[in-house]
């Protein structure tokens, strides 16, 4: 069996930053002190379990957190309402929102202040969309599908802009955008694409490489939007694709009569899960890995000021050493 690896894959800069924030805070807090995380820090079961095993407490509402405690906001971002509730409980807040999500929040605020209406293309119940919509709830309408367009309430199409969730399928987003432009020719686009570099890069590579394999295996959790999109992209070019949390989820029936496999991973999936899958295919299917498994996407994000402030208050440097 030929094993091909999709590059880039796995952790993006935003996920790496968010996970590092929680790890550094767990290192910094005092014995007996609790660290709370509002929503899953990233959408991956293994990442969340590892951090929970280290002591992180994941919650779905702010009122689950005791007053004066420490809370981390997840990489998906939160609404101003959540931040207000946290302030009322006197929580120490560390914001792990991906900077590319923050960019979309800033765009929503800017256009709402102009008095424009905003069409947010994305999945209504996804935490990122909920957080972005919370920045300007009176100005934003969410568009999930083309079928939503006839029901939109538009006052002035010349003061209308679309924004997008950062982890959408490029193909799906383009179809919805084209339909919006056809319906509202005067609609404005954001200054730069909102779909993030990591989502774009991973989808483009899978779209190019999937036709060269019999199947595509996508390592990622079912609640990971970008991981789900990778399976859809592979199948859109005619290659069967399966999403699996880890090697234990691999169904041998998927591999019947399969001579070549393309492996990729969602932006929140750790690389060690990919390596475990490769070793399993080598050991059980006489798998031969093509090329080098290592890669470097060349993107990093600085730690947020809220983390630096917290570490300084504990006399800890960013490297985790006592000052």
KOLLO-281069 format. One record per residue (C-alpha): x, z, y; residue in one letter. Coordinates in steps of 0.25 Angstrom, whole numbers, plus 5000, padded with zeros to 4 digits. Example, Ala and Ser with C-alpha at 12.3 -4.5 7.8 and 13.67 -1.06 7.14 Angstrom:
2
   xx   zz   yy r
 5049 5031 4982 a
 5055 5029 4996 s
***
This chain:
323
   xx   zz   yy r
 5000 5000 5000 x
 5005 4996 5014 x
 5004 5007 5024 x
 5004 5003 5039 x
 5004 5012 5050 x
 4997 5010 5063 x
 5005 5013 5076 x
 5002 5020 5084 x
 4993 5030 5077 x
 4990 5045 5077 x
 4992 5054 5089 x
 4991 5049 5103 x
 4997 5056 5115 x
 4984 5063 5119 x
 4982 5069 5105 x
 4997 5073 5104 x
 4996 5080 5117 x
 4983 5087 5114 x
 4988 5092 5100 x
 5001 5096 5107 x
 4993 5104 5117 x
 4986 5112 5107 x
 4999 5115 5099 x
 5006 5120 5111 x
 4995 5129 5115 x
 4994 5135 5101 x
 5009 5138 5102 x
 5007 5144 5116 x
 4995 5153 5114 x
 4997 5168 5111 x
 4995 5174 5097 x
 4980 5176 5095 x
 4976 5167 5107 x
 4967 5155 5104 x
 4968 5141 5108 x
 4955 5133 5109 x
 4953 5118 5108 x
 4941 5112 5114 x
 4937 5101 5104 x
 4947 5096 5094 x
 4960 5093 5101 x
 4960 5079 5095 x
 4951 5073 5084 x
 4959 5075 5072 x
 4956 5085 5061 x
 4970 5088 5057 x
 4975 5090 5071 x
 4963 5100 5074 x
 4966 5107 5061 x
 4981 5109 5063 x
 4978 5115 5077 x
 4967 5124 5072 x
 4976 5129 5061 x
 4986 5132 5073 x
 4975 5141 5080 x
 4968 5131 5089 x
 4953 5134 5090 x
 4944 5121 5092 x
 4931 5122 5099 x
 4920 5113 5103 x
 4914 5121 5115 x
 4921 5129 5126 x
 4912 5141 5124 x
 4919 5143 5111 x
 4932 5147 5118 x
 4934 5161 5122 x
 4936 5163 5137 x
 4950 5163 5142 x
 4955 5155 5130 x
 4964 5142 5129 x
 4957 5129 5127 x
 4962 5115 5124 x
 4954 5103 5128 x
 4955 5092 5118 x
 4962 5079 5119 x
 4948 5072 5121 x
 4945 5079 5135 x
 4934 5088 5140 x
 4924 5087 5151 x
 4924 5095 5164 x
 4913 5104 5158 x
 4922 5109 5147 x
 4933 5112 5157 x
 4923 5120 5165 x
 4918 5128 5153 x
 4932 5131 5149 x
 4935 5136 5163 x
 4923 5145 5163 x
 4929 5151 5151 x
 4942 5153 5158 x
 4949 5145 5147 x
 4963 5140 5148 x
 4962 5125 5146 x
 4972 5115 5141 x
 4968 5101 5142 x
 4973 5092 5130 x
 4964 5080 5135 x
 4971 5067 5132 x
 4976 5061 5146 x
 4969 5048 5142 x
 4956 5055 5141 x
 4959 5062 5154 x
 4960 5048 5160 x
 4946 5044 5156 x
 4941 5058 5162 x
 4948 5055 5175 x
 4942 5041 5175 x
 4928 5046 5173 x
 4929 5056 5184 x
 4935 5046 5194 x
 4924 5036 5191 x
 4913 5047 5191 x
 4918 5051 5205 x
 4916 5037 5210 x
 4902 5037 5206 x
 4903 5027 5195 x
 4896 5027 5181 x
 4906 5028 5169 x
 4903 5023 5155 x
 4912 5030 5145 x
 4914 5022 5132 x
 4916 5032 5121 x
 4909 5040 5110 x
 4899 5050 5117 x
 4902 5062 5108 x
 4918 5061 5108 x
 4924 5072 5116 x
 4932 5063 5125 x
 4919 5056 5129 x
 4912 5069 5131 x
 4924 5074 5140 x
 4925 5061 5148 x
 4910 5061 5150 x
 4910 5075 5155 x
 4919 5071 5167 x
 4907 5063 5173 x
 4895 5065 5165 x
 4885 5059 5175 x
 4894 5047 5177 x
 4897 5044 5162 x
 4889 5037 5152 x
 4895 5035 5138 x
 4895 5022 5131 x
 4897 5023 5116 x
 4893 5009 5112 x
 4888 4996 5118 x
 4874 5000 5114 x
 4875 5011 5125 x
 4877 5001 5136 x
 4862 4997 5139 x
 4859 5012 5140 x
 4869 5015 5151 x
 4863 5019 5165 x
 4872 5012 5175 x
 4869 5014 5190 x
 4879 5004 5196 x
 4888 4995 5187 x
 4898 4993 5198 x
 4902 5008 5197 x
 4903 5009 5182 x
 4915 5011 5174 x
 4918 5013 5159 x
 4928 5023 5152 x
 4931 5024 5138 x
 4934 5035 5128 x
 4949 5034 5125 x
 4948 5033 5110 x
 4938 5022 5108 x
 4939 5009 5100 x
 4945 4999 5109 x
 4936 4988 5102 x
 4923 4997 5104 x
 4927 5000 5119 x
 4930 4986 5122 x
 4916 4982 5117 x
 4909 4992 5125 x
 4917 4989 5137 x
 4914 4974 5136 x
 4899 4978 5135 x
 4899 4987 5147 x
 4906 4976 5155 x
 4896 4966 5151 x
 4884 4975 5155 x
 4891 4981 5167 x
 4901 4970 5172 x
 4905 4979 5184 x
 4909 4990 5175 x
 4923 4996 5178 x
 4934 4999 5168 x
 4943 5011 5169 x
 4957 5008 5175 x
 4964 5008 5161 x
 4958 5009 5147 x
 4953 5022 5143 x
 4955 5020 5128 x
 4968 5027 5126 x
 4981 5021 5122 x
 4982 5028 5109 x
 4968 5023 5105 x
 4971 5009 5109 x
 4985 5008 5102 x
 4979 5013 5089 x
 4967 5004 5089 x
 4975 4992 5093 x
 4985 4994 5082 x
 4975 4997 5071 x
 4967 4984 5075 x
 4980 4976 5074 x
 4985 4982 5061 x
 4972 4985 5053 x
 4970 4971 5048 x
 4984 4972 5041 x
 4979 4983 5032 x
 4969 4985 5021 x
 4964 4998 5027 x
 4966 5007 5039 x
 4968 5022 5038 x
 4965 5029 5051 x
 4970 5044 5051 x
 4961 5052 5060 x
 4949 5061 5060 x
 4935 5056 5061 x
 4932 5062 5074 x
 4944 5055 5080 x
 4938 5043 5089 x
 4951 5035 5089 x
 4953 5037 5074 x
 4939 5031 5071 x
 4942 5020 5081 x
 4954 5016 5073 x
 4946 5014 5060 x
 4936 5006 5068 x
 4947 4997 5074 x
 4953 4994 5060 x
 4939 4991 5054 x
 4936 4982 5066 x
 4947 4973 5061 x
 4943 4973 5047 x
 4951 4984 5040 x
 4944 4996 5034 x
 4949 5009 5040 x
 4947 5023 5036 x
 4948 5036 5045 x
 4955 5048 5038 x
 4959 5062 5043 x
 4971 5062 5033 x
 4976 5058 5020 x
 4966 5067 5012 x
 4954 5058 5018 x
 4960 5045 5012 x
 4950 5039 5002 x
 4958 5032 4991 x
 4946 5022 4990 x
 4950 5017 5004 x
 4964 5012 4998 x
 4958 5004 4986 x
 4965 4991 4986 x
 4972 4994 4999 x
 4986 4988 5001 x
 4988 4991 5016 x
 4984 5003 5025 x
 4985 5004 5040 x
 4986 5019 5044 x
 4983 5024 5058 x
 4979 5037 5064 x
 4970 5041 5076 x
 4976 5047 5088 x
 4973 5061 5084 x
 4978 5060 5070 x
 4992 5066 5067 x
 5003 5057 5061 x
 5005 5066 5049 x
 4992 5062 5044 x
 4996 5048 5044 x
 5009 5051 5037 x
 5001 5059 5026 x
 4992 5047 5024 x
 5004 5037 5023 x
 5011 5046 5012 x
 4998 5047 5004 x
 4997 5031 5004 x
 5012 5030 5000 x
 5011 5040 4989 x
 4997 5036 4983 x
 4996 5021 4987 x
 5011 5017 4986 x
 5010 5015 5001 x
 5021 5009 5009 x
 5022 5012 5024 x
 5025 5000 5033 x
 5033 5003 5045 x
 5037 5016 5052 x
 5026 5027 5053 x
 5032 5032 5066 x
 5027 5028 5080 x
 5027 5032 5094 x
 5016 5028 5104 x
 5024 5033 5116 x
 5014 5041 5123 x
 5013 5055 5127 x
 5005 5064 5136 x
 5010 5076 5144 x
 5004 5089 5141 x
 4993 5093 5151 x
 4995 5103 5162 x
 4986 5113 5156 x
 4995 5115 5144 x
 5007 5116 5152 x
 5000 5127 5161 x
 4996 5135 5149 x
 5010 5134 5143 x
 5016 5138 5156 x
 5006 5150 5157 x
 5011 5155 5143 x
 5026 5152 5147 x
 5027 5141 5137 x
 5034 5127 5140 x
 5028 5114 5135 x
 5038 5115 5124 x
 5031 5127 5119 x
 5043 5137 5123 x
 5042 5149 5131 x
 5046 5147 5145 x
***
